[in-house]
Amino acid sequence: MSVDLEHYLIVGAILFALGMYVALAKRNFVSVLMGIELMFNAVNLTFVSFSRFVESDSPLDGHVFVIFVITVAAAEAAVALGLAVLLYRVHGTISVDEMDALKG
Amino acid sequence: MEDTGTVLAFWLLTIVTIGSALGVAFVRNLIHAVVFLVVSFMGVAGLYITLSADFVAVAQILIYAGAISVLMVFAIVLTPQDERKNAEGFLRLPALALAMLVAATLIFVAVDNGWAIADRPGFEETASLIGESLLDKYVLPFEIASVLLLVAMLGAIVLVRPEGAEDDE
């Protein structure tokens, strides 16, 4: 028995789907962010496994891309969690169900 | 990868990663969900090690399992006690259906596609090569990333500044 590219891709797919479920279904703003972070992780895992297994002239480009994704994810998390605190201060809740200011 | 240690590590880490991701999705307490999220990040870091991506694995532990989860806990304790639930909203069933559809599609593509597999051993060490390409081939995105981090830091500070703070100057 051996571990191939497909195994890692399937793990990434399941992780992405779970993150997507969390991000779409949860009511709490922080839970939604956790789902988004799970999706980032799934994509990064896919990048690194392609970088390890697939034919390429410069296989480490996948790793470099993952470093950039982690950078952007960290910036996103800082701003989004600041937004969560601000939302609570302005609306008194961080439930995304109750944010219907755009409803006609 | 054929050797038994790697195969065993892969399966164990997969169980840990997906199991704790399921925990994030279905546990009721928000703090417990963050703990499961940290375990899932650690599992992904372990999977990076089985893929011989040492630098990315360490960056994953430092930034995701360390910094981002601490930020999440801060956001949770700064918001009210009665909102620390991990409940689903009205989109629960459509989200479940969409997630299953996406998983099925991605798994089908992953299995059905004939990937151009390269028969090479794992990387010996990646940190110095990543550093070289960051300062050579990817120097422009590298510099833009530093500006992005500065903007995000300033943005976060300005966002959560108490109201009326600009009048105090």
Interface residues (C-beta under 8 A of the other chain):
Chain A: M1 S2 V3 D4 L5 E6 H7 Y8 L9 I10 V11 G12 A13 I14 L15 F16 A17 L18 G19 M20 Y21 V22 L24 A25 K26 R27 N28 V30 S31 L33 M34 G35 E37 L38 N41 N44 L45 V48 S49 S51 R52 F53 V54 E55 S56 S58 P59 L60 D61 H63 V64 V66 I67 F68 I70 T71 V72 A73 A74 A75 E76 A77 A78 V79 L81 G82 L83 A84 V85 L86 Y88 R89 T93 I94 S95 V96 D97
Chain B: M1 E2 T6 V7 F10 T14 T17 I18 A21 L22 V24 A25 L30 A33 V34 L37 S40 F41 V44 L47 Y48 T50 L51 S52 A53 F55 V56 A59 Q60 I63 Y64 A67 I68 L71 M72 F74 A75 I76 L78 T79 P80 E83 R84 K85 N86 A87 E88 G89 F90 L91 R92 P94 A95 L96 L98 A99 M100 V102 A103 L106 I107 A110 V111 W115 A116 I117 A118 R120 G122 F123 T126 L129 I130 S133 L134 K137 Y138 P141 A145 L148 L149 V151 A152 M153 G155 A156 L159 V160 E163
